[in-house]
């Protein structure tokens, strides 16, 4: 049985977004309860997160952005400039812990402490641009992990798979000129963030051909999402041959989620998990981590994470 790690910590609940905000600490509480109730939690390895040094954040974000998040948190400002990203005094440290968790997950896989690791962390990351926060995201956890893997572990080609219902504009823009990081996103389109995510966006300059979007209409479900993996992503991986696979695991494409119009089921997310893990098995020596992005119906989110982890546990 594959050794699957879980990074979870009470400090991720210290990121206080205020009452009624969809990206709230109860998301992690629901995941924990579901994993304990179903017995999946007992099958997972505990891996502790670590606080990431600002130098590693600067591999992805500007020093101005990092300092701005820190200053606003220290001053107890409740909102970042984008207008949809709430913060509290603890958010800067929690954001560094979330990015550090993704890097620690990569270390655990590279050090052979686990075959795959899921990071049950918040705040999410894939909307965070190089120089600003947006979409509930402060720092781009998956992007930071990709750069960390390249620098700390000397791997070159990284695949980031994003199945959040919202396009990961931040991840795309950070890597759109970089041929060493392949970004694939299956998402509802048109939808937030509105200005990115079309199939015509394939990368810029040297990065042309390493950005692949699968924009799907409202109402799309398991069949359409899985077809994007089989017909679009899989053929490209024969050419790119990644050395590490990172999944931006948003579960807000679920049929019950209040922030989407798509209808993916728990089985659909399990199917996407198996396909991403198969890519890791074929090309990346089974190196695989996933980081939590969206998912705002508590029951749906908890079940989707259970199915995601069960698929990882039963693969191989």
DADA-V441131 format. One record per residue. NEAR is the number of other C-alpha atoms within 12 Angstrom. Layout:
BEGIN
near->NEAR
near->NEAR
END
This chain:
BEGIN
near->15
near->27
near->30
near->39
near->41
near->45
near->41
near->36
near->26
near->21
near->30
near->39
near->30
near->27
near->38
near->33
near->30
near->20
near->11
near->12
near->22
near->28
near->39
near->31
near->30
near->31
near->37
near->38
near->25
near->27
near->38
near->32
near->22
near->26
near->30
near->18
near->15
near->19
near->15
near->29
near->26
near->20
near->22
near->31
near->27
near->25
near->30
near->28
near->34
near->28
near->25
near->28
near->22
near->27
near->21
near->32
near->41
near->26
near->30
near->35
near->35
near->24
near->21
near->18
near->28
near->34
near->22
near->25
near->42
near->29
near->24
near->26
near->27
near->18
near->18
near->19
near->24
near->25
near->29
near->31
near->22
near->21
near->16
near->25
near->35
near->36
near->43
near->30
near->24
near->29
near->40
near->43
near->33
near->37
near->46
near->42
near->44
near->50
near->52
near->41
near->46
near->55
near->46
near->43
near->51
near->50
near->34
near->33
near->36
near->30
near->16
near->20
near->23
near->31
near->38
near->53
near->47
near->51
near->52
near->51
near->50
near->51
near->53
near->53
near->48
near->51
near->45
near->44
near->36
near->34
near->29
near->35
near->39
near->33
near->38
near->42
near->48
near->52
near->55
near->56
near->56
near->58
near->52
near->50
near->49
near->52
near->39
near->36
near->38
near->27
near->20
near->20
near->23
near->15
near->26
near->25
near->33
near->44
near->51
near->49
near->51
near->53
near->51
near->49
near->49
near->48
near->48
near->56
near->41
near->41
near->49
near->43
near->35
near->39
near->43
near->33
near->23
near->28
near->26
near->31
near->44
near->45
near->51
near->45
near->45
near->49
near->52
near->40
near->31
near->24
near->26
near->24
near->26
near->18
near->18
near->32
near->38
near->30
near->24
near->15
near->28
near->29
near->31
near->20
near->15
near->17
near->23
near->22
near->29
near->37
near->45
near->43
near->39
near->40
near->36
near->36
near->23
near->24
near->23
near->29
near->34
near->28
near->22
near->31
near->42
near->31
near->23
near->33
near->36
near->23
near->17
near->23
near->37
near->29
near->16
near->24
near->38
near->15
near->15
near->28
near->28
near->40
near->32
near->49
near->52
near->51
near->52
near->50
near->49
near->51
near->53
near->46
near->47
near->45
near->32
near->27
near->29
near->24
near->28
near->34
near->26
near->36
near->32
near->40
near->32
near->32
near->29
near->33
near->45
near->33
near->34
near->44
near->44
near->30
near->34
near->45
near->41
near->29
near->39
near->38
near->26
near->23
near->26
near->31
near->23
near->33
near->43
near->54
near->50
near->52
near->52
near->49
near->47
near->47
near->44
near->38
near->30
near->30
near->29
near->32
near->44
near->38
near->37
near->42
near->47
near->37
near->30
near->45
near->48
near->35
near->31
near->42
near->31
near->22
near->27
near->22
END
